[in-house]
Amino acid sequence: MKQTDIEMSYAKLKESDDRLKILKTETGKERFINSKCTYEYRIKSTCRVLQHIRDEYRANRLCDLETLLRHCQDKLNGNIDGIELELKEGKPFRFEKDEQEKRKERLIQYWLMCQS
């Protein structure tokens, strides 16, 4: 091999190393952003359900406390499945309209397990 071929190969190697370093940095930043968004979602989702529980309790209306608290606990433990509950004052909760029927079915099965 000629010296210029070796130098060109080394230059390509350095460029590749530099690109990898940039990608590692960007990946780290994206992981941080993803973690931050995950925590924000979990907190907001849980706070919404807890506020509903408080409102229903103050109005002396009973609600399915076990399932609602389990939903909050699961969110805080990292269960990010996209399931949100439709919470209306004075009415039992329902699942928000969701195109992913499997998610609803899993939560229904989970709810049934909690009831037994």
C-alpha atoms as a printed R data frame, in Angstrom:
    type eleno elety resid chain resno       x       y      z
1   ATOM     1    CA   MET     A     1   0.000   0.000  0.000
2   ATOM     2    CA   LYS     A     2   1.118   3.481 -0.741
3   ATOM     3    CA   GLN     A     3   1.534   6.018  2.022
4   ATOM     4    CA   THR     A     4  -1.328   8.140  0.625
5   ATOM     5    CA   ASP     A     5  -3.690   5.149  0.718
6   ATOM     6    CA   ILE     A     6  -2.821   4.567  4.368
7   ATOM     7    CA   GLU     A     7  -3.251   8.253  5.148
8   ATOM     8    CA   MET     A     8  -6.632   8.284  3.385
9   ATOM     9    CA   SER     A     9  -7.748   5.195  5.310
10  ATOM    10    CA   TYR     A    10  -6.651   6.805  8.565
11  ATOM    11    CA   ALA     A    11  -8.475  10.024  7.656
12  ATOM    12    CA   LYS     A    12 -11.663   8.018  6.975
13  ATOM    13    CA   LEU     A    13 -11.234   6.238 10.290
14  ATOM    14    CA   LYS     A    14 -10.868   9.581 12.138
15  ATOM    15    CA   GLU     A    15 -13.971  10.964 10.384
16  ATOM    16    CA   SER     A    16 -15.915   7.873 11.379
17  ATOM    17    CA   ASP     A    17 -14.711   8.183 14.986
18  ATOM    18    CA   ASP     A    18 -15.750  11.842 15.030
19  ATOM    19    CA   ARG     A    19 -19.219  10.981 13.692
20  ATOM    20    CA   LEU     A    20 -19.580   8.266 16.327
21  ATOM    21    CA   LYS     A    21 -18.664  10.710 19.095
22  ATOM    22    CA   ILE     A    22 -21.291  13.161 17.824
23  ATOM    23    CA   LEU     A    23 -23.905  10.406 17.624
24  ATOM    24    CA   LYS     A    24 -23.100   9.268 21.172
25  ATOM    25    CA   THR     A    25 -23.549  12.827 22.411
26  ATOM    26    CA   GLU     A    26 -26.821  13.245 20.523
27  ATOM    27    CA   THR     A    27 -28.066   9.871 21.747
28  ATOM    28    CA   GLY     A    28 -27.291  10.853 25.329
29  ATOM    29    CA   LYS     A    29 -29.173  14.126 24.902
30  ATOM    30    CA   GLU     A    30 -32.157  12.319 23.355
31  ATOM    31    CA   ARG     A    31 -32.217   9.798 26.219
32  ATOM    32    CA   PHE     A    32 -32.277  12.671 28.689
33  ATOM    33    CA   ILE     A    33 -35.146  14.370 26.825
34  ATOM    34    CA   ASN     A    34 -37.022  11.065 26.642
35  ATOM    35    CA   SER     A    35 -36.591  10.457 30.379
36  ATOM    36    CA   LYS     A    36 -37.760  13.964 31.176
37  ATOM    37    CA   CYS     A    37 -40.860  13.580 28.988
38  ATOM    38    CA   THR     A    38 -41.594  10.196 30.547
39  ATOM    39    CA   TYR     A    39 -41.465  11.603 34.066
40  ATOM    40    CA   GLU     A    40 -43.624  14.593 33.125
41  ATOM    41    CA   TYR     A    41 -46.227  12.306 31.557
42  ATOM    42    CA   ARG     A    42 -46.290   9.957 34.528
43  ATOM    43    CA   ILE     A    43 -46.654  12.798 37.022
44  ATOM    44    CA   LYS     A    44 -49.376  14.616 35.071
45  ATOM    45    CA   SER     A    45 -51.348  11.433 34.462
46  ATOM    46    CA   THR     A    46 -51.153  10.450 38.120
47  ATOM    47    CA   CYS     A    47 -52.008  13.923 39.401
48  ATOM    48    CA   ARG     A    48 -55.097  14.025 37.203
49  ATOM    49    CA   VAL     A    49 -56.425  10.761 38.656
50  ATOM    50    CA   LEU     A    50 -55.550  11.767 42.227
51  ATOM    51    CA   GLN     A    51 -57.369  15.075 41.766
52  ATOM    52    CA   HIS     A    52 -60.440  13.166 40.579
53  ATOM    53    CA   ILE     A    53 -60.267  10.956 43.672
54  ATOM    54    CA   ARG     A    54 -60.035  14.040 45.900
55  ATOM    55    CA   ASP     A    55 -62.968  15.731 44.172
56  ATOM    56    CA   GLU     A    56 -65.164  12.649 44.438
57  ATOM    57    CA   TYR     A    57 -64.209  12.160 48.094
58  ATOM    58    CA   ARG     A    58 -65.017  15.778 48.977
59  ATOM    59    CA   ALA     A    59 -68.416  15.416 47.294
60  ATOM    60    CA   ASN     A    60 -69.057  12.233 49.330
61  ATOM    61    CA   ARG     A    61 -69.305  10.138 46.187
62  ATOM    62    CA   LEU     A    62 -67.790   6.704 46.198
63  ATOM    63    CA   CYS     A    63 -65.567   5.680 43.346
64  ATOM    64    CA   ASP     A    64 -63.593   2.577 42.458
65  ATOM    65    CA   LEU     A    65 -60.713   3.675 44.628
66  ATOM    66    CA   GLU     A    66 -58.728   0.456 44.317
67  ATOM    67    CA   THR     A    67 -58.552   0.567 40.528
68  ATOM    68    CA   LEU     A    68 -57.834   4.285 40.409
69  ATOM    69    CA   LEU     A    69 -55.026   4.000 42.947
70  ATOM    70    CA   ARG     A    70 -53.633   0.957 41.142
71  ATOM    71    CA   HIS     A    71 -53.626   2.984 37.916
72  ATOM    72    CA   CYS     A    72 -51.615   5.721 39.659
73  ATOM    73    CA   GLN     A    73 -49.247   3.234 41.237
74  ATOM    74    CA   ASP     A    74 -48.612   1.566 37.892
75  ATOM    75    CA   LYS     A    75 -47.902   4.918 36.223
76  ATOM    76    CA   LEU     A    76 -45.466   5.906 38.936
77  ATOM    77    CA   ASN     A    77 -43.765   2.512 38.694
78  ATOM    78    CA   GLY     A    78 -43.137   3.079 35.004
79  ATOM    79    CA   ASN     A    79 -46.056   1.415 33.235
80  ATOM    80    CA   ILE     A    80 -46.294   3.700 30.219
81  ATOM    81    CA   ASP     A    81 -48.979   2.055 28.114
82  ATOM    82    CA   GLY     A    82 -50.886   5.113 26.908
83  ATOM    83    CA   ILE     A    83 -54.026   4.191 28.825
84  ATOM    84    CA   GLU     A    84 -55.798   7.203 30.219
85  ATOM    85    CA   LEU     A    85 -59.064   7.135 32.104
86  ATOM    86    CA   GLU     A    86 -62.014   9.319 31.213
87  ATOM    87    CA   LEU     A    87 -62.902  10.934 34.516
88  ATOM    88    CA   LYS     A    88 -66.176  12.825 34.898
89  ATOM    89    CA   GLU     A    89 -67.627  14.288 38.023
90  ATOM    90    CA   GLY     A    90 -70.062  11.956 39.735
91  ATOM    91    CA   LYS     A    91 -69.725   9.188 37.129
92  ATOM    92    CA   PRO     A    92 -67.716   5.978 37.114
93  ATOM    93    CA   PHE     A    93 -64.519   6.240 35.123
94  ATOM    94    CA   ARG     A    94 -64.354   4.945 31.576
95  ATOM    95    CA   PHE     A    95 -61.527   4.348 29.190
96  ATOM    96    CA   GLU     A    96 -60.866   7.238 26.852
97  ATOM    97    CA   LYS     A    97 -61.560   6.458 23.238
98  ATOM    98    CA   ASP     A    98 -58.501   4.649 22.042
99  ATOM    99    CA   GLU     A    99 -57.794   2.917 18.752
100 ATOM   100    CA   GLN     A   100 -55.708   0.306 20.497
101 ATOM   101    CA   GLU     A   101 -58.326  -2.075 21.833
102 ATOM   102    CA   LYS     A   102 -55.700  -4.438 23.224
103 ATOM   103    CA   ARG     A   103 -54.625  -1.806 25.747
104 ATOM   104    CA   LYS     A   104 -58.177  -1.451 26.984
105 ATOM   105    CA   GLU     A   105 -58.594  -5.186 27.256
106 ATOM   106    CA   ARG     A   106 -55.391  -5.500 29.280
107 ATOM   107    CA   LEU     A   107 -56.558  -2.851 31.720
108 ATOM   108    CA   ILE     A   108 -59.982  -4.465 31.994
109 ATOM   109    CA   GLN     A   109 -58.359  -7.817 32.732
110 ATOM   110    CA   TYR     A   110 -56.087  -6.111 35.240
111 ATOM   111    CA   TRP     A   111 -59.077  -4.418 36.853
112 ATOM   112    CA   LEU     A   112 -60.856  -7.770 37.107
113 ATOM   113    CA   MET     A   113 -57.804  -9.265 38.793
114 ATOM   114    CA   CYS     A   114 -57.804  -6.415 41.306
115 ATOM   115    CA   GLN     A   115 -61.470  -7.090 42.093
116 ATOM   116    CA   SER     A   116 -60.859 -10.744 42.963
